[in-house]
């Protein structure tokens, strides 16, 4: 009986396989499929095509037009108000729930194409005599990883999906018989986790060289497996008794999300994360602490009191306030020997390259395309620095960052007690030291915040270090500092008639910015900018998965088989183990660990854990999906977005700091927004597919 092996659902049901084949050019050049896989070069080209499906709309970090989920939650936004006339209001459309079943659907087709091509590769690469057996094993594991990861991306966005039979589909059957229905969420997760476990067995443990850094390792497969299990264990998909979940059914009316909570799913997530930790390969990236000269004098650029040389465009170390325990211990038991600010900032700004990072587990590589991080930076950067000044943070995110001693930011006291620094700050050394690291004329509500705040938040009056090799000065040749204010009468403020973009909350984003990026122009991808590696999975996330999953265990110890079946992993709600997950992240940030009262109370710890993810993983494509899997989106995404008062000029700077509602930035959530709709076109092709709750079917 003839079969089409490993063909994608989209390609099959469209009835025209060749139309969807990414590798057409290989076959059109008088090569049959056997010829492709007899050649090392051609088969490697095929595998490269498989990898290509991880980019573009399937990436986690990039511009609003390619990775909108990274900026349509409650922490970030994109100001597209000026584009109302040309239907370019991407952010507003998504936040208002005005998108349709046919919006942002390129990822569906791309994932299925990649799944099909990966399966073809796995099925045929053994025929390549130009590869050694070890090379074949490694390449097959790579393709298996990518295929599983593409399935995961579909599951994360659309919920339960069809799982294609591994032995192929019999195309001699009737059209309707070939339609593959959606599988229950738990079955989808187990299938993907199983495929990742198989890939992990044959992938190398050690990191790959810089030419192959985007290829997965064993740690990448195991970490992705932990993510899959985490989502499967979360309240949206595990024990969900809501009416929404009852409507999520297959073609026979069977539930696709269980209404019975299965605690073992949390145990599997914890065990999967622990397997990554037990590899002993990864650790949180840290930068050694820098000290001032012994005589207390500055060196280098004395005209900039908050800078030191040789890190001439880097703020001096932001030492956390003294803590009796952590200030006297080295990392990971304390922060005596590290610079928390640089340890976090350099992860994202390009100083730490992927091949040198002990923390980066999986990356799609240097995301420098017109759709990637480099282009996203143009939207983050101030107008006065040739950026678009339109991608910013909400006041909710601003307030989430802790004070540098670990205390809550007292947002309820704003603006009382938070007046701008006195003008004498410009010249009085004592005042400079008192308000360090703030530059002159900045509100004191930005003072004494945790280091991740300064590495991520462009507050009103913050300094954008600007190392422009194209601009020569009389002294140092390439050094500029730009203090950026968002007052109405400033270059980066709100303009009458909306003649340019602006940040309606008055809060910008520093994360991913490097001083070497300062030479860019609007819409131009400058070669001067630092390359940034997309942080698809990093070790901090794995540690937080471990802590979160352990916290949800109530039924004692669980014994979970390891990914290779060689042993069992015991997990339980043990505060000592939970500390192994969240404490190192806090220490790297220069923040004290939580006390026993928090660790002993699952509800209190859950609240702290969610906030830690919000801060630590900000801008990395997690928040949108986290709020949904936790079932927190109905509350959090419906809150009115607030910001600082952009109507105030610099003469009324005290009034600028009084929060206001930013009513034209939408804050809407309805249940249908839990999952993305399946397009009408796919529903027509596959009559066994069912639509996600709240969305429509085609009408003809």
NULODO-940982 format. One line per 4 residues: number of its first residue (from 1); their letters; for each residue y, x, z of C-alpha. Coordinates in Angstrom, 3 decimals. Example, Ala and Ser with C-alpha at 12.3 -4.5 7.8 and 13.67 -1.06 7.14 Angstrom:
2
1 = AS = -4.500:12.300:7.800 | -1.060:13.670:7.140
end
This chain:
700
1 = XXXX = 0.000:0.000:0.000 | 3.352:1.434:-0.982 | 5.924:2.100:1.699 | 9.506:3.244:1.925
5 = XXXX = 9.319:5.681:4.790 | 12.157:5.782:7.304 | 14.622:3.901:5.171 | 17.709:2.512:6.872
9 = XXXX = 18.034:-1.189:7.528 | 21.360:-1.346:5.728 | 20.030:0.398:2.636 | 16.818:-1.585:2.501
13 = XXXX = 18.274:-5.035:2.875 | 21.046:-4.317:0.408 | 18.270:-3.883:-2.150 | 19.714:-0.692:-3.583
17 = XXXX = 18.537:2.405:-1.775 | 20.211:4.876:-4.129 | 23.611:3.303:-3.517 | 23.432:4.374:0.108
21 = XXXX = 21.887:7.801:-0.342 | 24.311:10.480:0.848 | 22.352:13.210:-0.889 | 22.577:11.665:-4.376
25 = XXXX = 23.996:14.854:-5.837 | 20.816:16.761:-5.001 | 18.610:14.238:-6.758 | 20.965:13.767:-9.689
29 = XXXX = 20.749:17.480:-10.439 | 17.223:16.928:-11.792 | 15.641:17.526:-8.397 | 13.097:15.057:-7.120
33 = XXXX = 12.706:14.507:-3.385 | 9.847:17.011:-3.210 | 11.983:19.640:-4.886 | 14.719:19.223:-2.322
37 = XXXX = 12.394:19.902:0.571 | 10.610:22.805:-1.052 | 13.891:24.732:-0.954 | 15.403:26.170:2.221
41 = XXXX = 18.936:25.945:0.835 | 18.622:22.363:-0.405 | 16.852:21.161:2.718 | 19.492:22.819:4.881
45 = XXXX = 22.119:21.026:2.836 | 20.268:17.775:3.504 | 20.281:18.482:7.254 | 23.991:19.262:7.110
49 = XXXX = 24.470:15.848:5.551 | 22.623:14.317:8.501 | 24.998:16.058:10.906 | 28.017:14.783:8.991
53 = XXXX = 27.334:11.281:10.313 | 28.270:12.417:13.822 | 31.874:12.918:12.743 | 34.710:10.642:11.636
57 = XXXX = 34.296:7.143:13.025 | 31.310:8.322:15.086 | 33.273:10.948:17.031 | 34.591:10.314:20.542
61 = XXXX = 37.997:11.992:20.344 | 40.422:11.809:17.442 | 43.182:9.760:15.898 | 43.599:6.021:16.378
65 = XXXX = 42.456:5.337:12.812 | 39.070:6.984:13.347 | 38.320:6.850:17.090 | 40.316:3.887:18.405
69 = XXXX = 38.072:3.373:21.449 | 39.601:6.452:23.035 | 43.005:4.771:23.301 | 42.513:1.031:23.625
73 = XXXX = 41.499:0.801:27.267 | 43.689:0.609:30.384 | 44.535:4.312:30.663 | 46.001:5.218:27.261
77 = XXXX = 47.806:3.471:24.439 | 49.209:3.987:20.989 | 52.694:2.630:20.336 | 52.439:1.018:16.928
81 = XXXX = 55.248:-1.496:17.397 | 57.270:-0.122:14.497 | 54.428:-0.874:12.089 | 54.395:-4.630:12.564
85 = XXXX = 55.702:-5.266:9.062 | 52.958:-3.349:7.263 | 49.982:-4.713:9.222 | 49.400:-1.291:10.715
89 = XXXX = 49.345:-2.433:14.329 | 45.908:-1.064:15.136 | 46.386:-0.820:18.900 | 47.961:-4.238:19.324
93 = XXXX = 45.295:-5.916:17.207 | 42.458:-4.414:19.221 | 44.051:-4.985:22.619 | 44.857:-8.616:21.801
97 = XXXX = 41.301:-9.258:20.663 | 42.643:-10.114:17.214 | 40.196:-7.902:15.339 | 37.599:-9.611:13.214
101 = XXXX = 33.932:-9.256:12.435 | 34.819:-6.979:9.536 | 37.099:-4.496:11.350 | 36.025:-0.945:12.264
105 = XXXX = 32.566:-1.308:10.763 | 32.224:2.028:8.983 | 30.288:3.446:11.934 | 27.488:0.883:11.439
109 = XXXX = 26.751:1.947:7.866 | 27.240:5.636:8.644 | 24.833:5.575:11.585 | 22.097:3.830:9.611
113 = XXXX = 22.555:6.212:6.688 | 22.273:9.157:9.068 | 19.203:7.651:10.730 | 17.543:7.200:7.336
117 = XXXX = 18.389:10.713:6.155 | 17.261:12.269:9.445 | 13.948:10.422:9.203 | 13.441:11.571:5.626
121 = XXXX = 14.064:15.136:6.755 | 11.607:14.888:9.681 | 8.960:13.434:7.392 | 9.272:15.992:4.606
125 = XXXX = 10.505:19.347:5.932 | 6.958:20.583:6.640 | 6.644:21.087:2.878 | 9.254:23.859:2.870
129 = XXXX = 7.423:27.167:2.427 | 10.683:29.130:2.596 | 11.014:28.367:6.319 | 8.874:29.812:9.076
133 = XXXX = 6.917:27.440:11.290 | 9.318:28.158:14.167 | 12.311:27.338:11.966 | 10.708:24.069:10.895
137 = XXXX = 10.005:23.069:14.481 | 13.616:23.759:15.485 | 15.113:21.951:12.500 | 12.903:18.894:12.982
141 = XXXX = 14.004:18.753:16.623 | 17.626:18.934:15.519 | 17.145:16.040:13.098 | 15.324:14.045:15.765
145 = XXXX = 18.224:14.623:18.170 | 20.812:13.497:15.628 | 18.778:10.424:14.731 | 18.471:9.459:18.413
149 = XXXX = 22.153:10.134:19.009 | 23.135:7.885:16.107 | 20.936:5.146:17.543 | 22.726:5.705:20.860
153 = XXXX = 26.151:5.348:19.263 | 25.060:2.029:17.747 | 23.660:0.857:21.088 | 26.842:1.816:22.959
157 = XXXX = 29.106:-0.037:20.528 | 27.054:-3.052:19.419 | 24.554:-3.506:22.217 | 20.896:-4.252:21.339
161 = XXXX = 20.037:-3.103:17.817 | 17.060:-3.126:15.454 | 14.637:-0.249:15.972 | 12.956:0.676:12.706
165 = XXXX = 9.208:1.365:12.720 | 8.498:5.082:12.634 | 5.742:4.675:10.047 | 8.079:3.078:7.552
169 = XXXX = 8.551:-0.374:6.054 | 6.280:-1.980:3.482 | 8.529:-2.908:0.579 | 5.813:-5.007:-1.059
173 = XXXX = 6.480:-7.715:1.528 | 8.830:-10.610:0.966 | 12.537:-10.059:1.526 | 12.639:-12.116:4.720
177 = XXXX = 9.650:-10.265:6.164 | 11.510:-6.979:5.891 | 14.349:-8.178:8.103 | 14.133:-6.333:11.423
181 = XXXX = 15.428:-8.193:14.505 | 17.318:-6.746:17.440 | 15.225:-5.278:20.247 | 16.032:-5.901:23.934
185 = XXXX = 18.522:-3.440:25.387 | 15.965:-1.864:27.713 | 13.534:-1.250:24.851 | 16.293:0.313:22.754
189 = XXXX = 17.203:2.644:25.617 | 13.598:3.670:26.223 | 13.043:4.367:22.539 | 16.148:6.557:22.296
193 = XXXX = 15.360:8.351:25.564 | 11.827:9.004:24.333 | 13.067:10.484:21.071 | 15.506:12.718:22.937
197 = XXXX = 12.687:13.882:25.214 | 10.601:14.806:22.163 | 13.531:16.692:20.678 | 14.150:18.519:23.959
201 = XXXX = 10.665:20.017:23.944 | 11.337:21.946:20.748 | 15.042:22.743:21.109 | 16.128:26.116:22.546
205 = XXXX = 17.255:26.317:26.159 | 19.940:28.923:25.618 | 23.223:28.248:23.859 | 23.436:28.848:20.135
209 = XXXX = 25.765:31.407:18.573 | 29.278:30.541:17.445 | 28.158:29.749:13.886 | 25.722:27.121:15.146
213 = XXXX = 27.509:25.845:18.217 | 27.439:22.218:17.044 | 23.645:22.238:16.827 | 21.962:20.734:19.901
217 = XXXX = 20.071:22.619:22.593 | 17.519:21.321:25.068 | 20.346:20.638:27.500 | 22.154:18.500:24.925
221 = XXXX = 19.071:16.332:24.387 | 18.454:15.936:28.120 | 22.118:15.202:28.861 | 22.291:12.577:26.106
225 = XXXX = 19.129:11.084:27.590 | 20.859:10.811:30.973 | 23.768:8.958:29.331 | 21.416:6.498:27.673
229 = XXXX = 19.655:5.776:30.959 | 22.982:5.440:32.808 | 24.189:2.702:30.480 | 20.836:0.939:30.588
233 = XXXX = 21.008:0.871:34.404 | 24.601:-0.399:34.544 | 25.450:-4.010:35.542 | 26.327:-5.221:32.037
237 = XXXX = 22.782:-4.554:30.825 | 20.719:-4.584:34.028 | 20.377:-7.777:36.048 | 23.240:-9.576:34.313
241 = XXXX = 23.101:-13.296:35.144 | 26.440:-14.195:33.533 | 26.726:-16.849:30.845 | 27.734:-14.125:28.375
245 = XXXX = 24.426:-12.307:28.834 | 22.479:-15.542:28.472 | 24.027:-15.973:25.011 | 22.967:-12.500:23.866
249 = XXXX = 19.637:-13.430:22.279 | 17.453:-12.444:19.361 | 16.503:-14.570:16.341 | 13.922:-16.431:18.416
253 = XXXX = 16.312:-17.190:21.254 | 14.894:-14.568:23.631 | 17.283:-12.750:25.978 | 18.233:-9.229:24.948
257 = XXXX = 19.640:-8.290:28.373 | 17.544:-8.723:31.489 | 18.780:-11.012:34.257 | 16.642:-9.181:36.837
261 = XXXX = 18.022:-5.955:38.291 | 15.616:-3.051:37.849 | 16.596:-0.294:40.280 | 14.189:2.159:38.679
265 = XXXX = 16.579:2.382:35.735 | 19.101:4.045:38.070 | 16.342:6.386:39.264 | 15.603:7.368:35.661
269 = XXXX = 19.280:8.139:35.074 | 19.439:10.284:38.203 | 16.233:12.142:37.329 | 17.421:12.751:33.765
273 = XXXX = 20.690:14.230:35.026 | 18.835:16.386:37.537 | 16.695:17.840:34.768 | 19.871:19.120:33.114
277 = XXXX = 21.049:20.574:36.425 | 17.666:22.213:37.044 | 17.811:24.074:33.725 | 20.172:26.514:35.438
281 = XXXX = 22.063:26.996:32.171 | 25.306:25.142:32.827 | 28.106:25.379:35.360 | 31.652:24.110:35.668
285 = XXXX = 34.143:26.349:33.911 | 36.566:28.106:36.246 | 39.430:30.568:35.848 | 39.971:33.242:38.527
289 = XXXX = 43.013:32.759:40.715 | 46.151:34.686:39.724 | 48.361:36.197:42.388 | 52.031:37.132:42.407
293 = XXXX = 52.886:40.869:42.664 | 52.501:42.248:46.159 | 56.231:42.657:46.679 | 56.819:38.977:45.963
297 = XXXX = 58.890:39.610:42.830 | 58.354:37.990:39.476 | 57.411:40.035:36.455 | 58.173:39.384:32.856
301 = XXXX = 60.302:36.364:32.106 | 62.608:36.029:35.080 | 64.747:33.484:33.232 | 61.990:30.900:33.784
305 = XXXX = 61.356:30.623:37.524 | 58.184:28.583:37.152 | 56.540:31.095:34.820 | 54.905:34.480:35.363
309 = XXXX = 53.796:37.326:33.093 | 51.353:38.102:31.504 | 50.576:34.387:31.335 | 54.080:33.984:29.999
313 = XXXX = 53.627:30.487:28.714 | 51.375:29.444:31.568 | 52.662:28.028:34.836 | 51.886:30.136:37.865
317 = XXXX = 48.794:29.225:39.847 | 49.170:25.897:41.618 | 47.526:26.760:44.908 | 46.216:23.691:46.738
321 = XXXX = 47.586:23.203:50.243 | 45.685:25.092:52.916 | 42.444:23.494:53.981 | 40.541:24.906:56.928
325 = XXXX = 37.208:24.754:55.096 | 37.804:24.948:51.360 | 40.711:27.405:51.197 | 38.519:30.071:52.777
329 = XXXX = 35.448:29.634:50.584 | 34.716:30.588:47.012 | 33.747:28.073:44.345 | 31.671:25.854:44.382
333 = XXXX = 31.948:25.614:48.167 | 35.744:25.890:48.024 | 38.583:26.990:45.779 | 39.670:30.317:47.236
337 = XXXX = 38.807:32.324:44.131 | 39.741:29.896:41.330 | 42.822:28.472:39.663 | 42.145:24.701:39.564
341 = XXXX = 44.956:24.014:37.093 | 43.862:26.538:34.473 | 40.184:25.812:35.098 | 40.772:22.277:33.885
345 = XXXX = 43.481:22.859:31.281 | 41.668:25.597:29.383 | 38.630:23.377:28.891 | 40.575:21.334:26.372
349 = XXXX = 43.531:23.287:24.988 | 41.581:25.798:22.910 | 41.747:28.800:25.248 | 38.070:28.341:26.077
353 = XXXX = 36.099:28.267:22.853 | 32.879:26.281:22.676 | 30.617:29.305:22.345 | 32.049:30.832:25.527
357 = XXXX = 32.079:27.736:27.694 | 29.394:27.428:30.381 | 30.305:23.731:30.742 | 30.190:22.369:27.219
361 = XXXX = 26.707:20.954:26.607 | 27.218:19.239:23.267 | 30.103:19.286:20.824 | 30.682:18.302:17.240
365 = XXXX = 32.507:21.615:16.890 | 36.146:22.450:16.228 | 37.604:19.004:15.693 | 40.541:20.113:13.573
369 = XXXX = 40.483:17.651:10.690 | 43.031:14.987:9.823 | 40.916:12.604:11.906 | 40.347:14.870:14.872
373 = XXXX = 41.959:16.309:17.979 | 44.431:18.402:16.023 | 45.853:15.331:14.318 | 45.802:13.379:17.578
377 = XXXX = 48.086:16.029:19.060 | 50.784:15.183:16.540 | 50.942:11.697:18.028 | 50.999:13.041:21.597
381 = XXXX = 53.728:15.611:21.107 | 57.419:14.776:21.672 | 59.658:13.844:18.792 | 61.921:16.749:19.737
385 = XXXX = 59.003:19.103:19.012 | 58.205:17.509:15.641 | 55.542:15.230:17.063 | 55.297:11.454:16.679
389 = XXXX = 55.880:10.733:20.388 | 53.689:7.641:20.318 | 50.397:8.300:22.190 | 50.887:7.972:25.936
393 = XXXX = 49.526:7.022:29.341 | 49.876:3.853:31.368 | 51.394:3.884:34.836 | 47.952:2.886:36.152
397 = XXXX = 46.593:6.193:34.920 | 49.604:8.087:36.249 | 49.085:6.573:39.697 | 45.334:7.258:39.690
401 = XXXX = 45.779:11.002:40.136 | 45.571:12.116:43.751 | 48.079:14.097:45.746 | 47.178:17.783:46.012
405 = XXXX = 45.720:17.325:49.501 | 43.408:14.569:48.280 | 45.526:11.729:49.661 | 46.286:8.602:47.667
409 = XXXX = 49.467:8.672:45.631 | 51.756:6.274:47.556 | 52.695:4.190:44.541 | 53.525:1.255:46.786
413 = XXXX = 56.508:3.168:48.141 | 58.078:3.736:44.751 | 61.003:4.209:44.257 | 61.869:4.588:47.963
417 = XXXX = 61.490:8.220:48.973 | 61.278:9.470:45.386 | 64.716:10.542:44.269 | 65.190:13.223:41.638
421 = XXXX = 65.461:16.831:42.742 | 69.062:17.881:43.502 | 70.963:19.769:40.867 | 71.169:22.809:43.153
425 = XXXX = 67.522:23.239:42.258 | 68.641:25.030:39.114 | 69.956:28.048:40.949 | 68.704:28.069:44.527
429 = XXXX = 65.469:30.114:44.832 | 64.493:28.374:48.054 | 64.752:25.005:46.382 | 62.765:26.250:43.393
433 = XXXX = 59.915:27.278:45.655 | 60.121:24.066:47.656 | 59.719:21.899:44.572 | 57.324:24.096:42.655
437 = XXXX = 55.981:23.490:40.007 | 58.641:20.956:39.024 | 61.449:22.111:36.752 | 65.044:20.995:37.452
441 = XXXX = 66.133:17.359:37.683 | 62.686:15.827:37.901 | 61.683:12.923:40.137 | 59.887:14.030:43.275
445 = XXXX = 57.131:11.506:42.687 | 55.747:14.209:40.397 | 55.657:16.703:43.259 | 52.488:17.807:45.054
449 = XXXX = 50.106:16.055:42.687 | 46.618:17.362:42.027 | 46.216:20.118:39.386 | 44.557:17.823:36.833
453 = XXXX = 47.750:15.767:36.847 | 49.825:18.736:35.678 | 47.215:19.679:33.078 | 47.095:16.157:31.643
457 = XXXX = 50.330:14.242:32.241 | 53.633:14.746:30.419 | 55.880:13.235:33.086 | 59.581:12.683:32.501
461 = XXXX = 61.230:16.116:32.483 | 58.033:18.144:32.272 | 57.941:21.476:30.468 | 56.133:21.851:27.185
465 = XXXX = 55.401:25.565:26.899 | 56.071:26.458:23.321 | 54.686:29.646:21.807 | 55.933:29.592:18.234
469 = XXXX = 55.109:32.717:16.258 | 57.391:31.476:13.483 | 60.509:31.479:15.650 | 61.915:34.873:16.557
473 = XXXX = 64.136:35.446:19.560 | 66.086:38.512:20.580 | 63.926:39.358:23.584 | 60.307:38.331:23.612
477 = XXXX = 60.025:37.291:19.979 | 58.109:34.061:20.275 | 58.781:32.264:23.526 | 60.376:28.864:23.993
481 = XXXX = 60.293:26.327:26.801 | 61.101:22.734:26.095 | 61.933:20.326:28.890 | 61.340:16.821:27.599
485 = XXXX = 63.033:13.756:29.061 | 62.365:10.175:28.030 | 65.745:8.684:28.938 | 67.214:6.228:26.463
489 = XXXX = 70.016:8.594:25.473 | 67.634:11.511:24.795 | 65.888:12.597:21.619 | 62.556:11.356:22.925
493 = XXXX = 63.849:8.144:24.457 | 63.884:4.556:23.289 | 66.199:4.077:20.334 | 68.070:0.911:19.300
497 = XXXX = 66.340:-0.902:16.471 | 63.193:1.150:17.022 | 64.174:3.676:14.383 | 61.526:6.050:15.662
501 = XXXX = 58.433:5.924:17.803 | 58.719:6.339:21.546 | 56.568:6.093:24.655 | 57.190:2.629:26.121
505 = XXXX = 55.852:3.707:29.541 | 57.805:6.967:29.653 | 54.576:8.908:30.282 | 53.122:11.297:27.738
509 = XXXX = 49.870:13.244:27.461 | 49.444:16.999:27.886 | 45.659:17.168:27.714 | 44.473:19.116:24.638
513 = XXXX = 47.942:20.643:24.124 | 48.295:24.405:23.856 | 51.587:26.321:23.640 | 50.418:27.598:20.286
517 = XXXX = 50.476:24.011:18.998 | 54.246:23.854:19.317 | 54.979:24.869:15.731 | 53.564:21.796:14.063
521 = XXXX = 55.505:19.278:12.018 | 54.980:15.550:11.726 | 51.956:14.772:9.623 | 51.141:18.450:9.029
525 = XXXX = 47.953:20.131:10.222 | 49.318:23.592:10.920 | 47.042:26.598:10.893 | 49.040:27.942:13.833
529 = XXXX = 47.469:25.476:16.214 | 44.581:26.306:18.502 | 41.208:24.940:17.536 | 39.776:22.561:20.109
533 = XXXX = 36.105:21.797:20.492 | 35.397:18.133:21.041 | 33.912:17.643:24.542 | 31.151:15.204:23.553
537 = XXXX = 29.089:16.018:26.669 | 30.070:18.484:29.359 | 28.446:19.448:32.627 | 31.021:17.635:34.785
541 = XXXX = 29.875:14.364:33.224 | 26.231:15.126:34.009 | 27.125:15.836:37.645 | 28.985:12.535:37.895
545 = XXXX = 26.052:10.682:36.297 | 23.790:12.154:38.961 | 26.063:11.068:41.808 | 26.620:7.572:40.393
549 = XXXX = 22.946:6.899:39.771 | 21.841:8.109:43.217 | 24.411:5.873:44.882 | 22.823:2.768:43.375
553 = XXXX = 19.345:3.435:44.784 | 18.327:1.212:47.699 | 14.545:1.161:47.515 | 13.748:4.571:48.976
557 = XXXX = 12.419:7.483:46.945 | 11.366:7.174:43.314 | 9.028:9.546:41.505 | 10.058:9.832:37.851
561 = XXXX = 8.030:11.793:35.258 | 9.906:14.710:33.711 | 10.855:14.612:30.052 | 7.795:16.692:29.096
565 = XXXX = 5.364:15.028:31.512 | 4.719:18.328:33.291 | 5.904:17.182:36.727 | 7.548:14.392:38.672
569 = XXXX = 11.124:14.306:39.929 | 11.826:12.667:43.261 | 15.187:10.924:43.679 | 16.672:8.746:46.406
573 = XXXX = 20.051:7.821:47.825 | 20.571:11.105:49.638 | 24.231:11.929:50.495 | 23.421:15.653:50.357
577 = XXXX = 22.245:15.263:46.759 | 25.187:13.016:45.896 | 27.487:15.824:47.071 | 25.812:18.154:44.578
581 = XXXX = 27.086:15.824:41.876 | 30.645:15.000:42.842 | 31.687:17.808:45.199 | 31.784:20.622:42.578
585 = XXXX = 34.025:18.463:40.379 | 36.378:17.938:43.317 | 36.339:21.636:44.264 | 37.184:22.701:40.715
589 = XXXX = 40.122:20.275:40.879 | 41.320:21.781:44.158 | 40.605:18.576:46.080 | 38.674:18.183:49.339
593 = XXXX = 35.286:16.538:49.385 | 34.921:12.989:50.674 | 33.935:12.447:54.283 | 30.668:10.963:55.528
597 = XXXX = 32.179:7.504:55.774 | 32.498:7.407:51.994 | 29.063:8.882:51.274 | 27.338:6.516:53.702
601 = XXXX = 28.853:3.363:52.182 | 27.634:2.563:48.622 | 30.632:0.319:47.903 | 33.190:2.909:49.011
605 = XXXX = 31.420:5.693:47.149 | 31.168:3.597:43.998 | 34.923:3.040:44.071 | 35.584:6.773:44.475
609 = XXXX = 33.083:7.661:41.764 | 34.694:5.335:39.260 | 38.081:6.849:39.965 | 36.702:10.365:39.619
613 = XXXX = 35.367:9.513:36.170 | 38.709:7.929:35.263 | 40.573:11.144:36.116 | 38.108:13.852:35.176
617 = XXXX = 37.076:12.320:31.833 | 40.457:10.906:30.791 | 40.993:11.077:27.042 | 37.368:11.938:26.247
621 = XXXX = 36.200:8.550:24.980 | 34.587:7.204:28.169 | 36.947:4.739:29.851 | 36.629:1.924:27.291
625 = XXXX = 32.838:1.878:27.611 | 32.776:2.563:31.372 | 34.843:-0.516:32.160 | 32.465:-2.609:30.092
629 = XXXX = 29.175:-1.299:31.450 | 30.528:-1.711:35.017 | 31.723:-5.251:34.149 | 35.192:-4.189:35.360
633 = XXXX = 36.937:-4.807:32.036 | 37.808:-8.487:32.688 | 39.921:-7.443:35.660 | 41.181:-3.996:34.688
637 = XXXX = 42.035:-4.652:31.050 | 43.756:-7.947:31.848 | 46.290:-6.376:34.197 | 49.793:-6.162:32.786
641 = XXXX = 50.546:-2.642:31.568 | 53.393:-1.068:33.511 | 55.520:2.008:32.992 | 58.880:3.510:33.811
645 = XXXX = 62.080:1.851:32.672 | 62.764:3.256:29.219 | 66.019:1.275:28.962 | 67.726:3.613:31.419
649 = XXXX = 69.918:6.522:30.251 | 70.007:9.841:32.076 | 73.059:8.723:34.100 | 70.819:6.100:35.732
653 = XXXX = 67.778:8.252:36.235 | 66.994:6.722:39.634 | 66.533:3.361:37.903 | 64.268:4.954:35.305
657 = XXXX = 61.702:5.531:38.060 | 61.448:1.863:39.015 | 58.289:0.460:37.361 | 58.615:-2.356:34.850
661 = XXXX = 56.115:-4.455:32.930 | 55.689:-3.318:29.339 | 55.004:-6.774:28.022 | 54.683:-5.921:24.345
665 = XXXX = 51.731:-3.615:25.101 | 48.962:-6.232:25.225 | 46.637:-6.617:28.204 | 43.948:-9.103:27.232
669 = XXXX = 40.224:-9.303:27.819 | 37.804:-12.065:26.916 | 34.035:-11.900:27.176 | 33.451:-11.411:23.468
673 = XXXX = 35.168:-8.012:23.799 | 32.248:-6.598:25.793 | 30.485:-5.649:22.545 | 31.727:-5.067:19.019
677 = XXXX = 30.866:-7.789:16.497 | 28.286:-7.259:13.778 | 29.840:-7.702:10.363 | 29.232:-10.801:8.293
681 = XXXX = 27.901:-8.621:5.501 | 25.122:-7.237:7.686 | 24.248:-10.701:8.957 | 23.893:-11.885:5.353
685 = XXXX = 21.599:-9.002:4.463 | 19.385:-9.310:7.512 | 18.772:-12.940:8.473 | 16.897:-11.784:11.594
689 = XXXX = 20.032:-10.231:13.031 | 21.929:-12.239:15.619 | 25.644:-12.014:16.340 | 27.108:-10.820:19.631
693 = XXXX = 28.369:-13.591:21.949 | 31.750:-15.029:21.058 | 31.765:-13.792:17.460 | 31.120:-15.803:14.311
697 = XXXX = 28.452:-15.868:11.641 | 29.247:-16.002:7.951 | 29.954:-19.457:6.558 | 28.151:-19.369:3.207
end
